[in-house]
Amino acid sequence: MAWVVLVLAGLFEIVMALSLKLSNGFSNLWWTLSFAVTAVLSFGLLAYALKKPGSGHRVRRLDRRRRGRHGHPRHDRHGGTRCHPRG
């Protein structure tokens, strides 16, 4: 269920970005209101989805796997991301 809410929040993010573009610097009232409503919905749904036990744990696990066990970026033998540059 949390993943469905997360996808829905992503769709609201797209509408929010389009509304922001079409508001012309917040001079067009209807697009400005659309931006405000979709921003509140999007961030609210993101907060709700991350409070669910399934999604937040998986996101943290994926981030830990990407960054390595101790939170440092993994070393790459071919000059990729390194904690300490070669001196």
N, C-alpha and C positions, 0 to 999 in steps of 0.2 A: 504494500500500500504506500509506503514511504517513497518508493521509486516513481510511482504514478504521480504523486504530489510534486516530486522533484521535476519531472518532465513538464507538468503543468506550469510550474513556476518558471521554467525555461521558456515556455511559450509566452507567458506574460512579460518576460524580459525582452523578447523580440518585439512585442507590441509596444512596450515602454520605449524602446530605442526608436522605433518608427514614429511614435507620437512626439518624442523629443525633437526629432528632425523636422517634423511637419509643423511644430508649434512656432517656428520662426522666432526664436529668442523669447519665448513665452508671450508673444504678442497676439497669437490666435487663441481665443478663449477655449474653444472646444477641444483642440488638441492638447492644450495645457492641462485641462481637466482630465483628459484621457491619460496623459502622462502621470498625473498625480495618483489617479485611481489604480492604474496598472503597477506603478511603483510600490504602493502600499500592499497590493495583492501579491506581487512577486516576492517581496522581502518577507512578508508574513508567511507565505507558503514555504519559502526556504527555511525560515526559522522553525516552522512546524515539522518539516521533513527531517531536519537535523536533530530534532529532539527525540525522534523515534529511535528505538534501540538498534534496528537493523541497518539503517543507512549510514549513520555517523561512524559506527564501528568499522564498517567496510571501507569507508573513505579514509579513515585513519590507517587501516591496515595497508591499503594500496599506497598511501603516501609513505609509510614506513618501508615498504618493499622497494619503492622507487629511490628513497633517500639512503637506505642502508640501515643497519641495526641501531646505530647510536645517533642517528639524526644528521650525520654528515653525508654529503653527496658521495656516491660511489666513485672509486678511482677507475679511470679508464686507461688501459695500456697504450692507447693510441692518441694521447693528448687531449682527452675530453675533459669533463668537469673534474677538478682536483681541489682538495682542501688546501693544500700548500703548493704554490707554484714552484717549479724547479728553479733553483738559484744559481 
